[in-house]
């Protein structure tokens, strides 16, 4: 299950379950109040019967001075529940029938236990129902994502033939007429499409469960050595010690390649690309043109240069989210840009 599917499942489940739990809690509380009132009424009824036949096994009996305001009502205090009844042919005293608070609380605890047990059973049923509802609600999204991915995969596959033709013919054209700026732009455009193709393929795969252990320094030196061949005027500096990471190597490599390529492409002549790590945070810095709006750099289709189509860093952001890597950027125009990757969850 992909991250977006898990997130949708969890949110749908929590929304449905919490709403049901709140509703059930209110209903059970109202029911508890009604049961408590019914229980008090039953106690008062028993006391009235007791006042007639004086057969009061569960109650205590006493005679107290008459107080007409208290007659034929149930009274509660900190010590007991009591009722007062008149005595035939007596105007000075009344009959007090009472139940000690400890015995009353014991019966209330039994009532609470029964209601809580019923509440627990209903909550478990609501939890299962919420999960089933969340799965049912997730199905259209999952189906739509599957169809979208299949469509993108088909498009990427269909790209291969025209791209191969473009690369072959541009190479033949270059052999015929020599180096030419127009041919070079065609080749760069083809390479941009190939890079986009690789990014999309990497993004379509689920990387969260495909983990392997590798050395960060070795990986960075390998990617830098490949990039140096195309950017002879730049100095690449790797200030990274050996550090073992556990994550999806292919997706992480795609992230590094994109950041390194951008640092090289948008650098100044005789500039530098510096890779360093501090407190488990990897920094990829350049001395290039800088970014005017760093906060927008991860937005889809946002770009400040004519080169590219503005989707590479958006995919990098999504890959980082899937790998549980926090990514950020700081930049000063005409001074340089620094991307940082927090690797603490990969160590």
N, C-alpha and C positions, 0 to 999 in steps of 0.2 A: 504494500500500500504506500502510495506516494505521500510526501509531507503535506501537500495541500488537501489530500483526501483524509489523512489522519486529523488534520486541523478541523476540517468540516465535520467529520464524525464526532469529535470531542465537543465542539461548540453546539452542534445540534442536540447531542445527548444531554449536555449540561443544561441547555435552555429548556428542553422538554422536562427533564427530571426535576430541576429546581422549581419550575412553575408548578408541577404536580405536587412536589413535596410541600411547598408553601400552602397550596390549596388544601391538601390533606391535613396538614397541621392545624389549619384554621377549623376545618370540619371536625376533627377529633377533639379539639379544645372545646368547641361548642357542645359536642356530644358529651364530653367529660362534665361540663357544667350542668347539663341536663340530667346526667346520671347522678351527679352529686345532689342536685335538688330532689330528684326522685328518691334517693337514699334517705335524705333528711325527712321527706314526707312519710316514708315508710316507718322510720323511727318514731315520728310523732304519732302515727296511727297506732303503733304498738303501745305507745305510752298511754293513749286514750283508752285502749282496751284494758290495759293494766290498771288504769284508774277505776275501772268498773268492777273487775274481779280480783284485783290485787295479786294476781299470779304473774310476778315480774322476775323471772329467772335471770334475765340479762340486765335488769335495771336495779338501781338503788331507790329506796323510798324514805321520805322524811316528811315531817310536819313542820310548817313554817307559818309565820304570821301572814294573815291575808293581805294580798295586794291585787286588787281587781284588774289593774292595768297589765298584769303579767299572766292572767288566766288564759288557758287554752291557746297558748302560743309556744313555739319552740325557741329557746334562748341558748345562745352559744357564748361561752367565755373561755378563759385560759385553762379552766379546770374540768369543765363538764358541759354536756348538753342537757338541758333541763326543761321540764314543762310543769305548769302549775294548774291544779284542778280544784274546783270547789268541793267541800265536804258537806253532804246533806245535814241540815239542822245545825250548821256551824257557821258563824260569821266572823270568828276571830282567827281561825287557822285555815290553811289550805294544804292540799296534798302535793308534795314535790316529788316528782319522779325524774330521775336523772341517770345519765350514762357518763361514766368517767372518760375524760379526754383521751387517755391512753388506749382504751378499748375502741373508742371512736376512730382514732388515728390508725389503729391496726386494721380496722375494716376499710378505711379510706385507702390505705396502702394496698390492700388486696384489690380494691376497685381500680386503682392506678395501674397495678401490675397487669390486670386483664386488658385494660385499654391500651397500655404500651405494647403488650404482646400483639394485639390486633393491629396496632399502628405499624409495628415492625414488619409483620407479614404483608400488609398492604404496601409499605414502602419498598420491600423487596420486589413485589409484583410490579410496582411502578417503575423500579429501576430496570427490570427486564423489559418492560413495555417501552421505556424510553430508549433503551439500546436498540430494540427492534425497529422503533420508529426512526432512529438516527440512521440505521443501515438502509432502511427503505428510502429515506430522504436523500441519502448519499448516492443511491444507484443512478439517477439521471445525470448527476455531476460526473460520476465515474465513467459512465457510458460516453458522455460528451468529451471527456478528456481522452478516452481511448480512441474515439473517432478522429479527434484533432491530431493526436500523435500519429495515427496511421496515415492521415492525410499529409502531414509534414514529412514523414518518412518516405512516402511515395514521391513527393515533390523533390526531396533531396536526392532520391535515387534517379529521378528523371533529369536532374541537373548534370549528372555525370557525362552523358553523351555530348551535349552542346559545349560544356566546359572543356572537355578533352579536345573537341574540334577547334575551339578558340585558342587553346594553348598550342596545339600543333601548328595551326595556320599562322599564329603570331610569330612562332619560332621560325617557320619557313620564310615569312615575310621579312623578318629581321636578317636572315641569312642572305636574302636577295638584295635588300636595299641598305643593309648596314644599320648601325644604331640610329634610331629615330624617336623623337619625343612622343609622337602620336602612338607608335607601336608600344613604347614603354608604358604609356598611360593605359593602353589596352591590357598589357600584361599585369600591371598593378591592380587594375579593376578585377581581372580574373582571379588574382591572388586574394583580393578582399573577399570575393564570393567563396573561394575555397576555405578561407579562414572562418567565414560565417557558417559554412556548411559543417565544419569541424565543431564549432561552438554549439550549433543546434543538435548535432548528434550526441555530444557530450551531455547537453542539458536534458535530452529525452531519456537518458538512462537513469535508473534509480541508483544513487551512490551511497545512501545512508548505511546499507547493510553490506556493501562490498568494500571491506577494509583490508588493508595490508600494511605492514610495517616497513618503513624505509628511512634513509638518512637524508635530512633536509639539505645539508651542505652538498652532498653528492648530486642531488637532484638539481640544485641551483647552478652548480658548476657545469653540469651537463647542458642545461638549457642556455646558459650564457655562452658556452663554447660554440653552440650552433648559431646563435644570434650574431656573434662577433664577425662571422664570415661575411655578413651582409652590411655591417656598419663598421668599416675599418677606421673611420675618423673619430669613433667614440671610445672612451675608456670605461671598461666595466670593472667594478671593484666589488669583490665578495668578502664581506667581513662577518662570516658566519662560522661558528664552531659546529662540530658534529652534534646533531640533535635528532633523536628518533621520533618520528611521527607515525600515528596509526590512523589512517583514513583511506579514502579512495584515491589511489595514486593518479589515475587518469584524469579525474575531475580536478584534483589539486594542480596537476601539471598544466591543465588548460587555463586555470586561473593565473598561474605564474607566467605562462607564455603570453597571455593577453596583456598583463601589466608590464612585462619586460618589453614587448613589442611596442606598446604605446610610449614607454619611456624612451625608446630608441628613435621611433619615428618622429616624435614631436620635440626632440632635443635640438640643441644648437650645435653648430659645427665645432669639433674638438671638445664636445661636452662630456659629461660623466654620467654613468648610471651606477648608483651605489646600493648594494644590498647589505643590510645589517640586521642584527637581532638584539633586542633589549627587553628583558623581563618577559620573555616568551612572545614578544611582538615583532613580527618581521616587517621591516621598512624597505620599500623600493623607491628610491629617490632619484630624481634626475635634475639636470641643470637647464631644462628646456624653456619653452614658451610660457608655461604656466596655464592655469585654467581660470577664466573670468568668473564662472559660477560653479564652484566645487559642489555645492549642495544639489545641483541638477545633473551631475555627471553620470549618475546611475539610472537616470530616467530613460525610458525607451525612446529611441530616435533622436535624443538630444546630442548635438555635436557643435563644436566651435570651429572645426576645420573642414575644408572641402573634402578631404580624404575620408573614406569610410562611410557608413550609413547610420552610425549612432546606436548600434544595438549590442556591440561587443561587451561594453562595461555593464550593460543591463543584465546580460547573461552571466557575467562574472558575479554580479551581486546575487543572482538567484542560485548559482552554484555554491557560493559561500554560505548562503542561508541553509542549503541542503547539507553542507558539510559541517554546519554548526561553527562557522568561522566568522567573527565580526570583522567587517572591512570598513575602512574610512579613508578620507583623503584630506590633505591640506595643500594649498597651492598659493603661490604669489606670482602674479603676471610678470613675465620677463626674468624671473629668478629660478623658478622650478616648481616641481610637484612631488609630493611624498604620499604614496599609498601605504597603508599599514594593515597588517593581518594579525589578529589576535589568535594565537595558536594554542592557548591553554587547554582547550577541549580536545586537542589532538595528541597531546603528550601523554 
